[in-house]
Amino acid sequence: MSIQIKNLTVRFRNGVTAVNRVNLEIPAGMYGLLGENGAGKTTLMRVLTTVIKPAEGSVLLDGMSYGEQNYEKIQKKNRVSASGN
């Protein structure tokens, strides 16, 4: 499973920008996400698991666009990947 993140920005209702214009390509494999407190790690993971919608930018999972029309497919793909199948 590969992930492409382009110009991803997440803003909360209180005006705080938690993730600002992130660009990242993650090829298939196992990776860790490290950073200081408040760096946006949890927010990024919440976007990748479809819990939070980004304000701007795009995310592709194996070429499939993260959008509400694909959330069910993405969540299913995430469950299968997490189970190791």
Residue frames as a rotation matrix with the C-alpha (Angstrom) as fourth column:
MET 1
0.590 0.808 0.000 0.00
0.808 -0.590 0.000 0.00
0.000 0.000 -1.000 0.00
SER 2
-0.599 -0.774 0.206 1.46
0.778 -0.623 -0.082 3.37
0.192 0.111 0.975 -1.00
ILE 3
0.467 0.701 -0.539 0.38
0.797 -0.598 -0.087 6.81
-0.383 -0.389 -0.838 0.22
GLN 4
-0.514 -0.552 0.656 0.87
0.748 -0.664 0.027 10.14
0.420 0.505 0.754 -1.55
ILE 5
0.341 0.541 -0.769 0.21
0.821 -0.570 -0.037 13.35
-0.458 -0.618 -0.639 0.36
LYS 6
-0.430 -0.451 0.782 0.21
0.811 -0.573 0.116 16.66
0.396 0.685 0.612 -1.53
ASN 7
-0.730 0.029 0.683 -0.06
-0.097 -0.993 -0.062 20.11
0.676 -0.111 0.728 0.08
LEU 8
0.014 0.759 -0.651 -2.08
0.685 0.467 0.559 18.71
0.729 -0.453 -0.513 3.00
THR 9
-0.811 -0.153 0.565 -3.37
-0.254 -0.779 -0.574 21.32
0.528 -0.608 0.592 5.45
VAL 10
-0.076 0.785 -0.615 -5.58
0.770 0.438 0.464 20.69
0.633 -0.439 -0.637 8.47
ARG 11
-0.776 -0.052 0.629 -7.17
-0.264 -0.879 -0.397 23.57
0.573 -0.474 0.668 10.38
PHE 12
-0.608 0.583 -0.539 -9.34
0.792 0.491 -0.363 23.19
0.053 -0.647 -0.760 13.44
ARG 13
0.317 0.881 0.352 -12.47
0.802 -0.447 0.396 25.25
0.506 0.157 -0.848 14.13
ASN 14
0.697 -0.080 -0.712 -10.58
0.531 -0.610 0.589 27.37
-0.481 -0.789 -0.383 16.66
GLY 15
0.933 -0.289 -0.214 -8.29
-0.359 -0.733 -0.578 28.57
0.010 0.616 -0.787 13.85
VAL 16
0.179 -0.908 0.378 -5.26
-0.557 0.223 0.800 26.46
-0.811 -0.354 -0.466 14.78
THR 17
0.598 -0.126 -0.792 -3.40
-0.709 0.378 -0.595 25.00
0.374 0.917 0.137 11.79
ALA 18
0.650 -0.284 0.705 -2.21
-0.405 0.656 0.637 21.57
-0.643 -0.700 0.311 12.93
VAL 19
-0.017 -0.618 0.786 -0.71
0.684 0.567 0.460 20.40
-0.730 0.545 0.412 9.63
ASN 20
0.518 0.155 -0.841 0.49
-0.252 -0.912 -0.323 22.96
-0.818 0.380 -0.433 7.11
ARG 21
0.665 -0.147 -0.732 1.18
-0.747 -0.126 -0.653 22.11
0.003 0.981 -0.194 3.44
VAL 22
0.002 -0.635 0.772 2.68
-0.464 0.684 0.564 18.66
-0.886 -0.359 -0.293 4.02
ASN 23
0.550 0.035 -0.835 4.05
-0.795 0.331 -0.509 16.79
0.258 0.943 0.209 1.00
LEU 24
-0.274 -0.581 0.767 5.05
-0.759 0.620 0.198 13.19
-0.590 -0.528 -0.610 1.52
GLU 25
0.349 0.331 -0.877 5.28
-0.772 0.633 -0.068 9.97
0.532 0.700 0.476 -0.46
ILE 26
-0.146 -0.302 0.942 5.28
-0.814 0.578 0.059 6.71
-0.562 -0.758 -0.330 1.46
PRO 27
-0.286 0.016 -0.958 5.98
-0.755 0.612 0.236 3.61
0.590 0.791 -0.163 -0.64
ALA 28
0.727 0.552 -0.409 4.77
-0.249 0.766 0.592 0.16
0.640 -0.329 0.695 0.41
GLY 29
-0.332 -0.826 -0.455 6.45
0.259 0.384 -0.886 -1.03
0.907 -0.412 0.087 3.60
MET 30
0.562 0.446 -0.696 6.47
0.775 0.010 0.632 -0.44
0.289 -0.895 -0.340 7.34
TYR 31
-0.313 -0.619 0.720 7.37
0.313 -0.783 -0.538 2.99
0.897 0.057 0.438 8.71
GLY 32
-0.108 0.240 -0.965 7.32
0.981 -0.134 -0.143 4.95
-0.164 -0.961 -0.221 11.95
LEU 33
0.324 0.264 0.908 6.14
0.418 -0.901 0.113 8.51
0.849 0.343 -0.403 12.42
LEU 34
-0.013 -0.466 -0.884 8.34
0.998 -0.063 0.018 10.48
-0.065 -0.882 0.466 14.79
GLY 35
-0.185 -0.108 0.977 8.31
0.334 -0.942 -0.041 14.11
0.924 0.319 0.210 15.87
GLU 36
-0.976 -0.211 0.052 8.04
0.048 -0.440 -0.896 16.51
0.211 -0.873 0.440 18.75
ASN 37
-0.362 0.879 -0.311 4.86
0.785 0.107 -0.611 17.02
-0.503 -0.465 -0.728 20.76
GLY 38
0.286 0.609 -0.740 2.46
0.077 -0.784 -0.616 19.15
-0.955 0.119 -0.271 18.75
ALA 39
-0.689 -0.665 -0.287 4.16
-0.247 -0.156 0.956 18.37
-0.681 0.730 -0.057 15.42
GLY 40
-0.052 0.777 -0.627 0.93
-0.974 -0.178 -0.139 17.02
-0.220 0.604 0.766 13.87
LYS 41
-0.912 -0.371 -0.176 1.58
-0.400 0.898 0.181 13.27
0.091 0.236 -0.968 14.00
THR 42
-0.661 0.721 0.208 -1.80
0.367 0.552 -0.749 12.35
-0.655 -0.419 -0.629 15.47
THR 43
0.119 0.709 -0.695 -3.62
-0.423 -0.597 -0.682 14.78
-0.898 0.375 0.229 13.22
LEU 44
-0.382 -0.332 -0.863 -1.94
-0.924 0.134 0.357 13.27
-0.003 0.934 -0.358 10.14
MET 45
-1.000 0.017 0.025 -2.88
0.016 0.998 -0.063 9.76
-0.026 -0.062 -0.998 11.29
ARG 46
-0.331 0.941 -0.066 -6.48
0.200 0.001 -0.980 10.89
-0.922 -0.338 -0.189 11.82
VAL 47
0.078 0.286 -0.955 -6.58
-0.862 -0.462 -0.209 12.19
-0.501 0.840 0.210 8.24
LEU 48
-0.665 -0.451 -0.595 -5.14
-0.712 0.622 0.325 8.90
0.224 0.640 -0.735 6.96
THR 49
-0.925 0.381 0.001 -7.79
0.354 0.860 -0.368 6.93
-0.141 -0.340 -0.930 8.86
THR 50
-0.531 0.697 0.482 -10.58
0.357 -0.332 0.873 9.24
0.768 0.636 -0.072 7.57
VAL 51
-0.090 0.473 -0.876 -11.45
0.990 -0.052 -0.129 10.56
-0.107 -0.879 -0.464 11.04
ILE 52
0.072 0.017 -0.997 -10.57
0.169 -0.986 -0.005 14.16
-0.983 -0.168 -0.074 10.06
LYS 53
0.654 0.144 0.742 -11.09
0.754 -0.049 -0.655 15.83
-0.058 0.988 -0.141 6.69
PRO 54
-0.453 -0.867 -0.209 -8.25
0.816 -0.497 0.295 18.06
-0.359 -0.037 0.932 5.48
ALA 55
0.292 0.489 -0.822 -8.93
0.134 -0.872 -0.471 21.73
-0.947 0.027 -0.320 4.77
GLU 56
0.592 -0.211 -0.777 -6.69
-0.781 -0.387 -0.490 21.66
-0.197 0.898 -0.394 1.69
GLY 57
-0.454 -0.886 -0.098 -4.54
-0.863 0.409 0.298 19.28
-0.224 0.220 -0.950 -0.31
SER 58
0.540 0.615 -0.575 -4.95
-0.753 0.658 -0.002 15.69
0.377 0.434 0.818 -1.34
VAL 59
-0.310 -0.545 0.779 -4.17
-0.721 0.669 0.181 12.19
-0.620 -0.505 -0.601 -0.16
LEU 60
0.327 0.338 -0.883 -4.01
-0.835 0.541 -0.102 9.14
0.443 0.770 0.459 -2.42
LEU 61
-0.017 -0.261 0.965 -3.99
-0.645 0.741 0.189 5.57
-0.764 -0.619 -0.181 -1.14
ASP 62
-0.470 -0.264 0.842 -2.73
0.405 0.783 0.472 3.25
-0.784 0.563 -0.261 -3.89
GLY 63
-0.959 0.007 0.283 -3.91
0.254 -0.421 0.871 5.91
0.125 0.907 0.403 -6.35
MET 64
-0.044 0.998 -0.049 -7.41
0.844 0.064 0.533 6.15
0.535 -0.018 -0.845 -4.78
SER 65
-0.495 -0.103 0.863 -8.37
-0.073 -0.984 -0.160 9.69
0.866 -0.142 0.479 -3.80
TYR 66
-0.743 0.274 -0.611 -9.31
0.659 0.137 -0.740 10.38
-0.119 -0.952 -0.282 -0.19
GLY 67
-0.748 0.631 0.206 -12.82
-0.520 -0.751 0.407 11.72
0.411 0.197 0.890 -0.53
GLU 68
-0.355 0.670 0.651 -16.10
-0.763 0.195 -0.617 10.94
-0.540 -0.716 0.442 1.17
GLN 69
0.556 0.604 -0.571 -17.14
-0.829 0.458 -0.322 8.85
0.067 0.652 0.755 -1.83
ASN 70
0.200 -0.573 -0.795 -14.16
-0.272 0.747 -0.607 6.53
0.941 0.338 -0.006 -1.16
TYR 71
-0.161 -0.329 0.931 -14.04
-0.954 -0.192 -0.232 6.52
0.255 -0.925 -0.283 2.67
GLU 72
0.690 0.474 0.546 -15.69
-0.618 0.779 0.104 3.12
-0.376 -0.410 0.831 2.99
LYS 73
0.877 -0.423 -0.230 -13.20
0.114 0.647 -0.754 1.56
0.467 0.635 0.615 0.54
ILE 74
0.011 -0.915 0.404 -10.27
-0.431 -0.369 -0.824 3.26
0.902 -0.165 -0.398 2.30
GLN 75
0.090 0.083 0.992 -11.41
-0.994 0.067 0.084 2.14
-0.060 -0.994 0.089 5.75
LYS 76
0.946 0.264 0.188 -11.80
-0.246 0.963 -0.114 -1.43
-0.211 0.061 0.976 4.48
LYS 77
0.593 -0.796 -0.126 -8.32
0.084 0.217 -0.973 -1.30
0.801 0.566 0.196 2.92
ASN 78
-0.112 -0.619 0.777 -6.88
-0.767 -0.443 -0.463 0.04
0.631 -0.648 -0.426 6.21
ARG 79
0.483 0.363 0.796 -8.53
-0.815 0.518 0.259 -2.78
-0.319 -0.774 0.547 8.21
VAL 80
0.989 -0.136 -0.066 -7.18
0.090 0.882 -0.462 -5.45
0.121 0.451 0.884 5.87
SER 81
0.286 -0.943 0.171 -3.70
-0.108 -0.209 -0.972 -3.90
0.952 0.260 -0.161 5.95
ALA 82
-0.022 -0.263 0.965 -3.71
-0.945 -0.310 -0.106 -3.64
0.327 -0.914 -0.242 9.77
SER 83
0.732 0.369 0.573 -4.68
-0.566 0.797 0.209 -7.31
-0.380 -0.478 0.792 10.11
GLY 84
-0.248 -0.952 0.179 -1.70
-0.577 0.293 0.763 -8.34
-0.779 0.086 -0.622 8.01
ASN 85
0.155 0.389 0.908 -3.75
0.473 0.778 -0.413 -9.92
-0.867 0.493 -0.064 5.22
